[in-house]
């Protein structure tokens, strides 16, 4: 029997966690682009070898996480290590979360908590598919949300901080401008003693192996787990017990608003379902993103009532509008008479407001209100439908998730983030007496096309499709060109190559526009826009305005001689006129 010795096996894939060595850079907008081709983003499928793609992808994600942590630190969010509750990284099992330093956090009157998904979301990262593409490091992480939180508070106070924060890589200089934001870390619950680092399942599978054919490093359920963080639900309970319910970090007078994403919703509801009054006393309101949990899975009537009265849900939409401000589903059980107590105040909410020192009372919580509301809310078990499936009754009022079909990308959109903050501000105006109103539901989208709707892409003629695709490609090339830093000599060759490509693309687009115009494939308005553009010089391409010629008879009407000539018909007209003159002479 023959066997192959380990020493003869191919070595495992290795890639450095260095952006430059990987061939990428961060542009002016915070996007990760290729050095030799700035118009291209990160390509995961670099080779046809899955292991090489896996290790190289993780090396890239390490660089991206490093950039996220650096920028969040500049905004005042530091890594807080559990169980030591220290900002200094310990030498031993630990799980980091993000939060302002304790001296700042405990002064905030309102604290927002983000509970991330436990599958692919690393600490501070919302969606790698956004972070590695147009969204960049800001849009694919909680950076934009952090800036938006500060900007929203500053707008209410008329303080001109927004312009500074709008710049890529902005920094918050004063502690009074740091928001009360805590980011959980349900995705990185594995601990590597070798690296002294918390890892996600995906990062763990990318760890170095003996050879490229060896199995992944085995997970020891005792040694590679952190006590109190063995599951996402345990992690949530531990952070609530040691941080949120700890007066050294969060003031007892503070209102706590929770945003839970995908499986983070499931883990949070698992905790609340088992011990509602221990943990819900610190939750003023809940915003759920793409929840996988149905109403029939909640068994605690207090949790059901809380969700109906003080929670809202945003999810992707197929048959209804994606408008995050428009309710598309709500439980028929919710008939609250307490809606008459809703506050009519419109006072602005300051997310940087501090607690009153020495107030000596806990924040208003919905405990008593929930007990009262249960009298007016019929909480019933969902009956099975005739086909055997459980009716999909929503957990709480449900809204459109914006313009995306991917669940993890719902909260990356600014319009959804603004809708969530708008909901929290409604609650903050009356944190003790708030109840969700009875919403008017958004009707399903009609299958009948409105005459005012834009023409669907599949109904466009081939020439118009080709033109739109070329225009979009040129737009993306110009965005990439303008985002490349000019002061980096390593980027100059790729920048120059991209400039030449843009010039060629402009020329190709002009030829395509002429072709589409000649075919009559553009509508009246689009055709006029194209002709108007031709009179304007465009990046190396000299557009020439066609001057009107003398009117001549053509096809029974008076036509512009220059237009007839450009169509190649002028000589033909003269020939036909000459024939007519000869016929008249013969007669």
Order of alpha helices (4+ residues) and beta strands (2+ residues): alpha-beta-beta-alpha-beta-beta-alpha-beta-alpha-alpha-alpha-alpha-beta-beta-beta-alpha-alpha-beta-alpha-alpha-beta-alpha-beta-beta-alpha-beta-alpha-alpha-alpha-alpha-beta-beta-alpha-alpha
